[in-house]
Amino acid sequence: MKKGVKIISEISIILFAVSLIVSRFNESIEWNSNGLRNVLVIIYLITSLYYSKMEIKDKNREIQELKLKLKQSKKEIY
């Protein structure tokens, strides 16, 4: 799930860049749309935020596990 969100985020920013470059060289209506670029930026922001939240949850879970292991090792020492 996390990898899929990261891929969507990267694809949307790449499509944004392609859209921007194509709009500079081509007068095509589809690629010259600010709406399309705005949607791609919004998709990037939402997926990046969601990915960050998932990363924080994973790191917090790992911190809790390490704290528990530390407590257990302290008890074994005493």
C-alpha angles and dihedrals in degrees: 000000000000093000091049091053090049091050092050089050093051093045092051093052091046091050089049091054092047090049091051094048094045092048090056094055102030130051092209113143095223095057096037092063116120088197092064092050091047091052091050091051091049091049089050093049095047095047092045091051092048091048091050091051090051091049092050091050091051093048093047090050090050091048090052091050091050092048090052091049090049091052091049093049091049090053091051092052093054 
